[in-house]
Amino acid sequence: MKIRNIMAAVLLMMGTSAFAQQPLTRTTTAQGEVEGIIENGLGTFKGIPFAQPPVGDLRWKAPQAPLPYNGVYQAKQVTARAIQKISGGISTGTAAEPISEDCLYLNILTPATSKNEKLPVMLWIHGGGFQDGKSYDQWGDNLARQGLVFVSITYRMNAMGYLALPELTAESLKETGVATSGNYGMLDQIQAIKWVKENIANFGGDPDKITIQGESAGGISVSILCASPLTKGLFRGAICESGGSFSPIGEKSIVGLGCTSLQLAEQQGKDFLKKLGLDKKKLNLKELRKIPAEKFLEEGAGNCWPNADGYVITGDQYLQYERGEYNDVNLLIGTNSREGDMFSAPGTLAEYETEMNARFGEWAPKFKAMYPAKTDADVLDARSNIFRESAFAWPTYAWTNLQQKTGKSDIYVYYLDQPQANTFRPDVISKGTNHACDMAFVFGHPFSFMPFNDVDWGISKMITTYFANFVKTGNPNDDGIKEENPAHGDALPYWPVYNLEKETVMKFHNGASLVSQPNRAEVELWEEYYKDMREKLYK
């Protein structure tokens, strides 16, 4: 009898111990209690509001702090992604993936079994050209299982997140004392980071160890956040995949993916309303806010993009970095070898000649020499490489070298060149790694059209571990030590701090090896070109 009682007690203790080791599924936030689920071995909280719904009178306004919960908030399924076009059409989504103007929510994956574990935090900002995308486009379970808390956020996009108008600027000045409009999506991101800073400790995270990470428009966002005075002290590290915002800012549209001035953004907003036929009705802001959000997607979002409003984005980011005016945090950054394939199309030599002359003017001979095309078949490659440098490689080059000159933090640079059989563009034969394909390697979730072979899986495991290490220590190496020391027996090849004059870029191509700055001649031509443009714009 005693033996049975002892066994029962042991089994009860074992059950209690097993239960105690389960990850957090119920905790508190500043708004009240929240309950999630266990998914893939992690405490998973989906769809937690970090701001009030940006609808009605809150459309085209800075995000407002979320309201207290009514009871225990059930965070057990993903919430709507921001309203956007899907596959060329306007859609409200499906029951499983709704789309709504009410979109300011975030997701948290935590391996923590108690609130006091103080794990490092990775906060993911999705891409999509500031026009589309979703917080759960990549799920960070493989990263979280390496001992960090993973957060993914939503933000307003297209015209709902970046429409600027003189009337909106005047309204903001009257209500807040700040003359700004059009950067609502950026303010959403900042609000989300603030919410995480305030609440993540209750999910087992350390609010002093937040690293922001983004890809494409998310990477551009990371760049903007690193330079914004509104984010000072909110994060200690940044990871940028294929992004950066360092192009000149002018009163007219310029080629590239840089920010415009607030004045130009306001004019583009007025032109956009005219395209929608809304200018003839002379609608005031109250009436514009009553129009269904889908209306503002009918003609696309015009040129809706973050703008240099003097508040969120204080000016030309390149010049800010020259002056040392930015958040000096450790940086892990890189690009892919075939970034431009997604955005480029075949053409004829005659078309290429015309567009090069129109785009580059007096600089056209230098660019045509750098990106030669002798036959029609060469045009696609030339266009692709031009896009790679202008949109991704040069901003990365500018960012790393400016911060290395004026900052004190460590920078680690990668170059992903893992060949892929299939890509986002089935009509283009891959010659390397296309834009956005890096996410499959970072998160360890291959795209359906891009299945991994054994080598790909090996590359992915390396990259995932490097990124997780960086979030933990600010250093991608296993032991968090800056100097190579074979005695430590690191499982990963040693990744040194970036130095333009040395082989310090980690290249992933059927393995990992150190190389010097990729495409250096090309990015240095763009550096000269943008320097000349600045002199002409700002004289």
C-alpha positions as CSV (number, residue, x, y, z in Angstrom):
1,M,0.0,0.0,0.0
2,K,2.8,2.3,1.0
3,I,4.7,1.4,-2.3
4,R,1.6,2.3,-4.3
5,N,1.3,5.6,-2.5
6,I,5.0,6.4,-3.1
7,M,4.6,5.6,-6.8
8,A,1.5,7.8,-7.0
9,A,3.3,10.6,-5.3
10,V,6.3,10.2,-7.7
11,L,4.0,10.2,-10.8
12,L,2.2,13.3,-9.5
13,M,5.5,15.1,-9.0
14,M,6.6,14.1,-12.5
15,G,3.4,15.4,-13.9
16,T,3.7,18.6,-12.0
17,S,7.3,19.0,-13.1
18,A,6.4,18.4,-16.7
19,F,3.6,20.9,-16.5
20,A,5.9,23.4,-14.9
21,Q,8.3,23.1,-17.8
22,Q,5.6,24.0,-20.4
23,P,6.2,27.4,-22.1
24,L,4.1,30.4,-21.1
25,T,0.6,30.4,-22.4
26,R,-1.0,32.9,-20.0
27,T,0.5,36.2,-18.8
28,T,-0.3,39.8,-18.4
29,T,0.2,43.0,-20.4
30,A,-0.4,46.6,-19.6
31,Q,-3.9,46.1,-21.0
32,G,-4.7,43.0,-19.0
33,E,-4.4,39.2,-19.1
34,V,-3.7,37.4,-22.3
35,E,-3.9,33.7,-23.1
36,G,-2.2,31.9,-26.0
37,I,-1.5,28.3,-27.0
38,I,1.3,25.9,-27.3
39,E,2.3,25.4,-30.9
40,N,5.5,23.7,-32.1
41,G,6.7,23.5,-28.5
42,L,6.5,27.2,-28.0
43,G,4.2,29.6,-26.1
44,T,2.4,31.2,-29.0
45,F,0.4,34.4,-28.7
46,K,-1.3,35.5,-31.9
47,G,-3.0,38.8,-32.7
48,I,-2.3,40.9,-29.6
49,P,-3.3,44.5,-30.2
50,F,-0.5,47.0,-29.8
51,A,-2.7,50.0,-30.7
52,Q,-6.3,50.9,-31.2
53,P,-7.8,50.1,-34.6
54,P,-6.8,52.8,-37.1
55,V,-10.3,53.3,-38.4
56,G,-12.9,56.0,-38.5
57,D,-11.5,59.2,-36.9
58,L,-8.2,57.4,-36.4
59,R,-7.6,56.8,-40.1
60,W,-4.4,58.7,-41.2
61,K,-3.4,59.5,-37.6
62,A,-0.6,58.3,-35.4
63,P,-1.5,55.0,-33.6
64,Q,-3.1,55.4,-30.2
65,A,-2.3,53.2,-27.2
66,P,-4.5,50.0,-27.0
67,L,-7.4,50.0,-24.7
68,P,-7.7,47.6,-21.7
69,Y,-9.0,44.1,-22.5
70,N,-12.5,43.1,-21.6
71,G,-11.7,39.9,-19.7
72,V,-8.8,37.6,-20.7
73,Y,-7.7,38.4,-24.2
74,Q,-7.7,35.2,-26.4
75,A,-4.5,35.4,-28.5
76,K,-5.0,32.1,-30.3
77,Q,-5.3,32.9,-34.0
78,V,-3.7,35.3,-36.4
79,T,-5.6,38.5,-37.0
80,A,-6.2,40.5,-40.2
81,R,-3.3,41.6,-42.3
82,A,-3.4,45.3,-43.4
83,I,-5.8,46.1,-46.2
84,Q,-4.0,45.5,-49.5
85,K,-4.2,44.2,-53.0
86,I,-3.9,40.5,-53.5
87,S,-2.7,39.0,-56.8
88,G,-3.7,42.2,-58.6
89,G,-7.2,42.4,-57.2
90,I,-8.7,43.9,-54.1
91,S,-9.7,41.2,-51.6
92,T,-11.0,41.0,-48.0
93,G,-9.1,37.8,-47.7
94,T,-10.3,34.4,-46.3
95,A,-11.6,33.2,-43.0
96,A,-8.1,31.9,-42.3
97,E,-6.3,35.0,-43.6
98,P,-8.6,38.0,-43.2
99,I,-7.7,41.5,-44.5
100,S,-8.8,44.6,-42.8
101,E,-8.1,48.2,-42.0
102,D,-8.2,47.1,-38.4
103,C,-4.7,45.6,-38.5
104,L,-2.5,46.8,-35.7
105,Y,-1.6,43.5,-34.0
106,L,1.5,41.5,-33.2
107,N,2.4,37.8,-32.6
108,I,4.8,36.4,-30.0
109,L,6.6,33.1,-29.9
110,T,8.4,32.3,-26.6
111,P,10.3,29.3,-25.3
112,A,10.2,30.8,-21.8
113,T,8.6,28.8,-19.1
114,S,8.4,31.7,-16.7
115,K,8.3,35.5,-16.8
116,N,11.7,36.0,-15.3
117,E,13.9,34.3,-18.0
118,K,15.0,37.6,-19.7
119,L,15.6,36.1,-23.1
120,P,16.8,38.2,-26.0
121,V,14.1,39.4,-28.4
122,M,13.9,39.5,-32.2
123,L,11.3,41.8,-33.6
124,W,10.4,41.0,-37.3
125,I,9.1,43.7,-39.7
126,H,7.8,42.2,-42.9
127,G,8.4,43.5,-46.4
128,G,6.2,44.1,-49.4
129,G,7.2,47.4,-50.9
130,F,5.1,49.3,-48.3
131,Q,2.1,48.0,-50.3
132,D,1.4,44.5,-49.1
133,G,2.6,41.7,-46.8
134,K,1.7,40.2,-43.5
135,S,3.2,39.7,-40.1
136,Y,3.1,35.9,-40.4
137,D,4.7,35.7,-43.9
138,Q,7.5,33.9,-42.1
139,W,7.1,32.2,-38.7
140,G,10.1,32.4,-36.4
141,D,9.7,29.1,-34.5
142,N,13.1,27.8,-35.6
143,L,14.7,31.0,-34.3
144,A,12.7,31.0,-31.0
145,R,13.8,27.5,-30.3
146,Q,17.3,28.7,-30.1
147,G,16.5,30.6,-27.0
148,L,15.0,33.9,-27.9
149,V,11.5,35.5,-28.0
150,F,10.3,36.1,-31.5
151,V,7.8,39.0,-32.3
152,S,6.3,39.8,-35.6
153,I,4.3,42.9,-36.2
154,T,1.8,44.5,-38.7
155,Y,1.7,48.1,-39.9
156,R,-0.4,50.1,-42.2
157,M,0.7,50.1,-45.8
158,N,-0.1,51.7,-49.2
159,A,-2.4,54.7,-49.1
160,M,-3.7,53.7,-45.7
161,G,-0.2,53.9,-44.2
162,Y,1.6,56.5,-46.3
163,L,-0.9,59.0,-47.8
164,A,0.3,62.5,-47.3
165,L,-1.9,65.6,-47.9
166,P,-1.5,69.2,-46.9
167,E,-4.8,68.9,-45.0
168,L,-3.5,66.0,-43.0
169,T,-0.3,67.9,-42.2
170,A,-2.3,70.9,-41.1
171,E,-4.5,68.7,-38.9
172,S,-1.5,67.1,-37.3
173,L,0.1,70.5,-36.6
174,K,-3.2,71.7,-34.9
175,E,-3.7,68.5,-32.9
176,T,-0.2,67.5,-31.9
177,G,2.1,70.5,-32.7
178,V,3.9,68.4,-35.3
179,A,3.5,69.2,-39.0
180,T,3.6,65.7,-40.5
181,S,1.6,63.4,-42.6
182,G,2.1,60.2,-44.6
183,N,4.3,58.2,-42.2
184,Y,1.6,56.4,-40.3
185,G,3.0,53.0,-41.1
186,M,6.4,54.0,-39.7
187,L,4.6,55.3,-36.5
188,D,2.9,52.0,-36.3
189,Q,6.2,50.2,-36.2
190,I,7.5,52.5,-33.5
191,Q,4.4,52.0,-31.5
192,A,4.8,48.3,-31.8
193,I,8.4,48.4,-30.6
194,K,7.4,50.6,-27.6
195,W,4.6,48.1,-26.7
196,V,7.2,45.3,-26.9
197,K,9.6,47.3,-24.8
198,E,6.9,47.8,-22.1
199,N,5.4,44.3,-22.1
200,I,7.9,41.7,-23.3
201,A,9.3,40.9,-19.9
202,N,6.0,39.2,-19.1
203,F,6.6,36.8,-22.0
204,G,10.1,35.9,-20.7
205,G,11.9,38.5,-22.8
206,D,14.4,41.1,-21.9
207,P,13.3,44.6,-22.9
208,D,16.9,45.7,-22.9
209,K,17.9,43.1,-25.5
210,I,15.6,43.9,-28.4
211,T,16.9,43.5,-32.0
212,I,14.8,44.7,-34.9
213,Q,14.9,42.8,-38.1
214,G,13.3,43.3,-41.5
215,E,13.5,42.3,-45.2
216,S,13.0,44.5,-48.3
217,A,10.6,47.2,-47.2
218,G,11.1,45.8,-43.7
219,G,14.8,46.3,-44.2
220,I,14.2,49.8,-45.4
221,S,12.1,50.3,-42.3
222,V,14.9,49.0,-40.1
223,S,17.2,51.6,-41.7
224,I,14.7,54.4,-41.1
225,L,14.2,53.3,-37.5
226,C,17.9,53.3,-36.9
227,A,18.1,56.9,-38.0
228,S,14.9,58.2,-36.4
229,P,15.1,60.3,-33.2
230,L,11.8,58.7,-32.1
231,T,13.4,55.3,-31.5
232,K,16.3,56.3,-29.3
233,G,16.9,53.6,-26.7
234,L,14.2,51.2,-28.0
235,F,16.5,48.5,-29.4
236,R,20.1,47.4,-29.1
237,G,20.7,45.7,-32.5
238,A,19.4,45.7,-36.0
239,I,19.3,43.1,-38.8
240,C,18.6,44.3,-42.4
241,E,18.0,41.9,-45.2
242,S,18.1,43.7,-48.6
243,G,17.2,47.2,-47.5
244,G,18.4,50.7,-46.7
245,S,17.2,54.3,-47.2
246,F,20.2,56.4,-48.1
247,S,19.2,58.0,-51.5
248,P,19.0,61.8,-51.8
249,I,15.8,63.6,-50.9
250,G,14.5,66.2,-53.3
251,E,11.5,68.2,-54.3
252,K,11.0,66.1,-57.4
253,S,10.9,62.3,-57.9
254,I,14.3,60.7,-58.3
255,V,15.1,57.3,-59.6
256,G,15.6,54.8,-56.8
257,L,13.8,53.7,-53.7
258,G,14.6,56.6,-51.4
259,C,12.2,58.9,-49.5
260,T,10.7,62.0,-50.9
261,S,10.3,65.3,-49.2
262,L,7.0,65.9,-47.3
263,Q,6.1,68.6,-49.8
264,L,6.5,66.2,-52.7
265,A,4.6,63.5,-50.8
266,E,1.7,65.9,-50.3
267,Q,1.6,66.7,-54.0
268,Q,1.7,63.0,-54.8
269,G,-1.2,62.5,-52.4
270,K,-3.2,65.2,-54.2
271,D,-2.5,63.6,-57.5
272,F,-3.5,60.3,-56.2
273,L,-6.9,61.6,-55.0
274,K,-7.3,63.1,-58.5
275,K,-6.7,59.8,-60.1
276,L,-9.4,58.3,-57.9
277,G,-11.8,61.1,-58.9
278,L,-12.1,62.3,-55.3
279,D,-10.6,65.8,-56.0
280,K,-13.7,67.0,-57.9
281,K,-15.9,66.4,-54.9
282,K,-13.7,68.6,-52.7
283,L,-14.2,66.2,-49.8
284,N,-12.9,67.2,-46.3
285,L,-10.9,64.9,-44.1
286,K,-14.0,63.8,-42.2
287,E,-15.7,62.7,-45.4
288,L,-12.5,61.1,-46.8
289,R,-12.3,59.0,-43.6
290,K,-15.8,57.6,-44.3
291,I,-14.9,56.3,-47.7
292,P,-14.4,52.5,-47.7
293,A,-10.6,51.7,-47.6
294,E,-10.9,49.5,-50.7
295,K,-11.5,52.7,-52.7
296,F,-7.9,53.8,-52.0
297,L,-6.6,50.6,-53.6
298,E,-8.4,50.9,-56.9
299,E,-5.6,52.7,-58.7
300,G,-2.8,51.3,-56.5
301,A,-1.3,53.5,-53.9
302,G,0.4,56.0,-56.2
303,N,3.8,56.8,-54.8
304,C,2.8,56.3,-51.2
305,W,6.1,55.7,-49.4
306,P,7.8,57.0,-46.2
307,N,8.7,60.7,-46.6
308,A,11.2,63.0,-44.9
309,D,8.7,64.9,-42.7
310,G,11.2,66.3,-40.3
311,Y,9.7,64.3,-37.5
312,V,9.9,60.5,-38.1
313,I,12.5,61.0,-40.8
314,T,14.4,64.1,-40.2
315,G,16.2,64.4,-43.5
316,D,18.7,62.8,-45.9
317,Q,19.8,59.8,-44.0
318,Y,23.1,59.6,-45.7
319,L,24.0,63.1,-44.4
320,Q,22.7,62.1,-40.9
321,Y,25.1,59.2,-40.8
322,E,28.0,61.4,-42.0
323,R,27.2,63.6,-39.0
324,G,26.8,60.6,-36.6
325,E,23.2,61.4,-36.0
326,Y,21.6,57.9,-35.6
327,N,21.1,55.1,-33.2
328,D,24.5,53.5,-33.1
329,V,23.7,49.8,-32.6
330,N,25.3,46.5,-33.7
331,L,24.3,45.7,-37.3
332,L,24.0,42.5,-39.3
333,I,23.2,43.3,-42.9
334,G,23.4,41.8,-46.4
335,T,22.1,41.3,-49.9
336,N,21.4,38.5,-52.4
337,S,23.3,37.9,-55.6
338,R,20.3,38.1,-57.9
339,E,18.1,40.7,-56.2
340,G,17.1,42.4,-59.4
341,D,15.6,39.4,-61.2
342,M,12.2,39.8,-59.6
343,F,11.9,43.4,-60.8
344,S,13.4,43.2,-64.3
345,A,12.2,42.1,-67.7
346,P,13.9,41.2,-71.0
347,G,14.1,43.9,-73.6
348,T,15.9,45.0,-76.7
349,L,19.2,46.9,-77.1
350,A,17.4,49.9,-78.5
351,E,15.1,50.0,-75.4
352,Y,18.0,49.6,-73.1
353,E,19.9,52.4,-74.8
354,T,17.0,54.8,-74.6
355,E,16.2,54.1,-70.9
356,M,19.9,54.4,-69.9
357,N,20.2,57.8,-71.5
358,A,16.9,59.0,-70.1
359,R,17.7,57.8,-66.6
360,F,21.4,58.7,-66.2
361,G,21.9,61.6,-68.6
362,E,25.6,62.7,-68.5
363,W,26.3,59.6,-66.4
364,A,24.9,57.2,-69.0
365,P,28.3,56.3,-70.6
366,K,29.7,55.2,-67.3
367,F,26.7,53.2,-66.4
368,K,26.5,51.5,-69.8
369,A,30.2,50.6,-69.5
370,M,29.6,49.2,-66.0
371,Y,26.5,47.3,-67.1
372,P,27.2,46.4,-70.8
373,A,24.6,44.8,-73.1
374,K,25.9,43.7,-76.5
375,T,22.8,41.7,-77.5
376,D,19.1,41.7,-76.7
377,A,19.8,38.6,-74.5
378,D,22.1,40.7,-72.3
379,V,19.5,43.3,-71.5
380,L,17.8,41.3,-68.7
381,D,21.1,40.8,-66.8
382,A,22.0,44.4,-67.2
383,R,18.7,45.6,-65.9
384,S,18.7,43.1,-63.1
385,N,22.2,44.1,-61.9
386,I,21.3,47.8,-62.0
387,F,18.3,47.2,-59.8
388,R,20.3,45.0,-57.4
389,E,22.8,47.8,-56.9
390,S,20.5,50.8,-56.8
391,A,17.8,49.3,-54.6
392,F,19.8,47.0,-52.3
393,A,23.5,46.7,-52.7
394,W,24.4,50.4,-52.7
395,P,22.2,51.3,-49.7
396,T,23.9,48.4,-47.8
397,Y,27.3,49.6,-48.9
398,A,26.5,53.2,-47.9
399,W,25.1,52.2,-44.5
400,T,27.9,49.9,-43.5
401,N,30.7,52.2,-44.5
402,L,29.1,55.4,-43.1
403,Q,28.4,53.7,-39.8
404,Q,31.9,52.2,-39.7
405,K,33.4,55.7,-40.0
406,T,31.2,57.6,-37.6
407,G,30.0,54.9,-35.2
408,K,31.4,52.6,-32.5
409,S,29.2,49.5,-32.9
410,D,30.1,46.3,-34.7
411,I,28.9,45.5,-38.2
412,Y,28.6,42.1,-39.9
413,V,27.9,41.8,-43.6
414,Y,26.7,38.8,-45.6
415,Y,26.2,38.0,-49.3
416,L,23.8,35.1,-50.1
417,D,24.5,33.4,-53.4
418,Q,23.0,30.0,-53.0
419,P,21.8,28.7,-56.4
420,Q,18.1,27.9,-56.7
421,A,16.3,25.8,-59.2
422,N,13.1,27.8,-58.9
423,T,12.4,31.4,-58.1
424,F,9.6,33.9,-57.8
425,R,10.0,34.5,-61.5
426,P,9.4,31.2,-63.3
427,D,10.2,32.9,-66.6
428,V,13.8,33.8,-65.4
429,I,16.4,31.1,-65.0
430,S,18.1,31.6,-61.6
431,K,21.8,32.4,-61.5
432,G,22.0,32.8,-57.7
433,T,19.7,33.9,-54.9
434,N,16.7,36.1,-55.8
435,H,15.2,38.9,-53.8
436,A,13.2,37.6,-50.8
437,C,14.6,34.1,-51.0
438,D,16.9,34.9,-48.1
439,M,13.9,34.6,-45.8
440,A,13.6,30.9,-46.6
441,F,17.1,30.4,-45.3
442,V,16.9,32.7,-42.3
443,F,13.7,31.2,-41.0
444,G,14.3,27.6,-42.1
445,H,10.9,27.4,-44.0
446,P,11.5,26.8,-47.7
447,F,9.0,28.3,-50.1
448,S,6.7,25.8,-51.8
449,F,8.2,26.6,-55.2
450,M,11.8,26.5,-53.9
451,P,12.3,23.2,-52.1
452,F,15.6,22.8,-50.2
453,N,18.2,20.1,-51.0
454,D,20.7,18.9,-48.4
455,V,23.1,21.6,-49.1
456,D,20.4,24.3,-48.8
457,W,19.4,22.9,-45.5
458,G,22.9,23.1,-44.3
459,I,23.2,26.7,-45.4
460,S,19.8,27.5,-43.7
461,K,20.9,26.0,-40.4
462,M,24.1,28.1,-40.4
463,I,22.3,31.3,-41.2
464,T,19.6,30.7,-38.7
465,T,22.2,30.1,-36.0
466,Y,24.3,33.1,-37.0
467,F,21.2,35.3,-36.8
468,A,20.1,33.9,-33.4
469,N,23.6,34.4,-32.0
470,F,23.5,38.0,-33.1
471,V,20.2,38.6,-31.4
472,K,21.6,37.0,-28.2
473,T,25.0,38.8,-28.1
474,G,25.3,41.3,-30.9
475,N,27.7,39.0,-32.5
476,P,26.9,36.1,-34.9
477,N,29.7,33.8,-33.7
478,D,29.0,30.9,-31.4
479,D,31.0,32.2,-28.4
480,G,30.2,35.9,-28.9
481,I,33.9,36.7,-29.1
482,K,35.1,39.2,-31.7
483,E,38.5,37.6,-32.4
484,E,38.9,34.3,-34.1
485,N,40.2,31.6,-31.7
486,P,40.2,28.0,-33.0
487,A,40.6,26.8,-29.5
488,H,36.9,27.7,-28.8
489,G,35.9,25.0,-31.3
490,D,33.1,27.0,-32.9
491,A,30.7,25.0,-34.9
492,L,30.3,27.8,-37.4
493,P,33.0,29.4,-39.6
494,Y,34.3,32.6,-37.8
495,W,32.6,35.8,-39.0
496,P,34.7,38.9,-38.5
497,V,33.6,42.5,-38.1
498,Y,33.2,44.2,-41.5
499,N,36.2,45.9,-43.0
500,L,35.9,47.2,-46.6
501,E,39.6,46.5,-47.3
502,K,39.6,43.0,-46.0
503,E,37.8,39.7,-46.7
504,T,35.2,40.1,-44.0
505,V,31.9,39.5,-45.9
506,M,30.4,36.1,-45.2
507,K,29.4,34.6,-48.5
508,F,27.0,31.7,-48.6
509,H,27.5,29.6,-51.7
510,N,27.4,25.8,-51.1
511,G,29.0,26.6,-47.8
512,A,30.3,29.7,-46.1
513,S,33.5,31.6,-46.9
514,L,34.9,35.1,-46.4
515,V,35.2,37.4,-49.4
516,S,35.9,41.1,-50.0
517,Q,33.1,43.6,-50.8
518,P,31.0,42.0,-53.6
519,N,30.5,44.1,-56.7
520,R,32.7,46.8,-55.3
521,A,33.3,48.7,-58.6
522,E,29.5,48.8,-59.2
523,V,28.5,50.1,-55.8
524,E,31.3,52.7,-55.9
525,L,30.0,54.0,-59.2
526,W,26.6,54.5,-57.5
527,E,28.3,56.2,-54.6
528,E,29.9,58.7,-57.0
529,Y,26.6,59.2,-58.9
530,Y,24.6,59.9,-55.7
531,K,27.3,62.3,-54.5
532,D,26.9,64.3,-57.7
533,M,23.1,64.2,-57.4
534,R,23.3,65.6,-53.8
535,E,25.5,68.4,-54.9
536,K,23.0,69.4,-57.6
537,L,20.0,69.0,-55.4
538,Y,21.3,70.7,-52.3
539,K,23.4,73.5,-53.9
